Amino acid sequence: MGSHALVDQFLRYPRLARTLAAVRSYQRRPGMPGFTQGQAQYNMRSAMDLHPKAGKWISQRAIRTTDPMAWQIADVRGSRFIPAEEIEQAVYGIKQNGFYVFGRTVDPSITDAIRSFAEQAPSTGRGLDATASPYPRQDPQAGRYDISETTALACPEVQEFATDPAMAMIAQRYLGQPVLMDEVAFWWTTTRRAEDANLNAQLFHQDRDRLSFLKFFIYLTDVTPDSGPHVYLRGSHADVPGSLRGDGRKADEDVRAAGLWDGVIELTGPAGTIMGVDTIGLHKGKTPEVADRLALENEFSTSLFGADYERPQFEPTDLVRDRFAQMPWVLQRYGHAL
Ligand SMILES: O=C(O)CCC(=O)C(=O)O
């Protein structure tokens, strides 16, 4: 290790201490603080180089939510995505491997509705200098097209997915702290522009926008090894060698060089497949070769400390109003729309 790298390694410890203090101060602010200072975001990401569990460690020490409402979750039997009887198994599977693929696929009437919505919704091609417009499925120009959260929430089934109580319950049990729903992402990946792998999250990386979080993905198209599966390094949520701990993208070669390629899993499945994934573990999307992929994702985290977040405006369905009444803390980011 060069002297610069050694100094940087050492500096992660004071950055960890500063992050603990910054999170405590953030949590003391009333309501939902608007943003986290850039330097504090940098310190957090840098401290997370120390170990894949560093963010969870900080979260457990710095975030003490006293509001009893924070634990309250709507009836999990109301979920049309996750069977209530699979919740414990899912928590166990994520703890063991870093991910869990649910045994049941979602009813095609739901996936068809979400996919039809995505076929006409405005989306933005990464790396293109163009305004949002419907995904040009027959002739895409970019490797990834993102549909914004505000746009996505015009679809009632996306609202239902975003506010799912069973997913909130799994995140709460897995992370051992109250969680709030902090992000919805919705995107197509295409067979084009494989050279933009970095831009399109198709190189291994850890997510570090928050300290402690869990994501759920649903495929809205059939996903085979050739059509862009989500790829995960089994067990990397719990530990990885020093060579793979830094922030930023890593090539497949880096994972091979660490002798870990046997642990790389491609998560395939038909439209309607759902998975819970701790994306502090090393993961990526695989560039599709034969067909595009549509995926929808939500994230639950223990705090909004970290990356800037949106407060989308949308017209809530009756179901979402009802869920908000039952779990206002979990859904607080949508409070202004309700
Ligand atoms: O496309 C995928 O499966 C992974 C995407 C991802 O890791 C990201 O957007 O950060």
PDBQT file of the ligand as one rigid body, heavy atoms in Angstrom, charges set to zero:
ROOT
HETATM    1  O1  LIG A 401     -29.786  -3.202 -12.926  1.00  0.00    +0.000 OA
HETATM    2  C1  LIG A 401     -29.512  -3.853 -11.912  1.00  0.00    +0.000 C 
HETATM    3  O2  LIG A 401     -29.854  -5.036 -11.737  1.00  0.00    +0.000 OA
HETATM    4  C2  LIG A 401     -28.699  -3.203 -10.825  1.00  0.00    +0.000 C 
HETATM    5  C3  LIG A 401     -28.826  -1.722 -10.809  1.00  0.00    +0.000 C 
HETATM    6  C4  LIG A 401     -28.000  -1.089  -9.763  1.00  0.00    +0.000 C 
HETATM    7  O3  LIG A 401     -27.194  -1.712  -9.115  1.00  0.00    +0.000 OA
HETATM    8  C5  LIG A 401     -28.105   0.347  -9.518  1.00  0.00    +0.000 C 
HETATM    9  O4  LIG A 401     -28.921   1.023 -10.165  1.00  0.00    +0.000 OA
HETATM   10  O5  LIG A 401     -27.362   0.853  -8.646  1.00  0.00    +0.000 OA
ENDROOT
TORSDOF 0
